[in-house]
Amino acid sequence: MKPTRTAAWDHVQTMAQLADLKEANYRNTLALSAMIELLVEKGILAPDEFHRKAAALEREDAIAANAAESL
């Protein structure tokens, strides 16, 4: 079955939205990286503090995800 013109256009639009999301994700990641580096450079945040907090948040997220799967 040949895809309809509408289905093909929907696919193009979906791919364009995905590209936009990738670009936004890249910009957000870059901004976050810059902020973390500045905080470390200024002595406001130690790298090990950042890593401990990130690990703790990841554990909390995993616990919440497991709890949601149990429902």
N, C-alpha and C positions, 0 to 999 in steps of 0.2 A: 504494500500500500504506500503510495507516494504521499509525503506530508503535504498538507495544504499550505497555501501561501501564508495564511494567518498563523499556523503552527510554526512555520519557519521564522516569521517575524517575531513571534513570542520568544522563540529560542534566542534570537539575536538580542532582543531586549534583556532577557535574563542574563546573558553573557555580559552585556554592557553594565548591568547592575553589579554583577560579580566583580568586574574590573574596577568599578567605582569603590566597592567595599574594600578591595585589596589596597587601593591607593589610600583610602582613609585609614585603614589599619596600619599601613606603612608610616603615614604621617604621625599618627598617634603614638606608635612605637618609638619613632625618632624623637618626638617631643618628650616622652617619658624618659627615654635614655638620657637626653640632654639635662633634664631636671635632676635626675638621680646623680649624674656626674657633677653638676654644679653643687648640689647639696653635700656630696662627698668632698669636693675640692674646698668648700668653705668650712669644712669641719662640723657641719650641722648633723650629718648622718655618716655613720661608719659603715663600710661595706658589709661587715658581718651582721650588723643590726638589720640592714636591708634583707640579707639572705635569710636570717632567722624569721623575720616577719613574713617574707614571701613563702617560706616553707610552712609556717603556721597557717597562713591563709589557704594554702593548697590543701593541707590536711583537713581544715574545716570544710572546705568545698567538697572534698571527697566524702566526708562524713555526711554532709547534707545530701549529696547525690545518692549515696547508699540508702539513706533514710527515705528519700523520695521514691526510689525503686521498690522499697518494701511495701509501699502503700498500695 
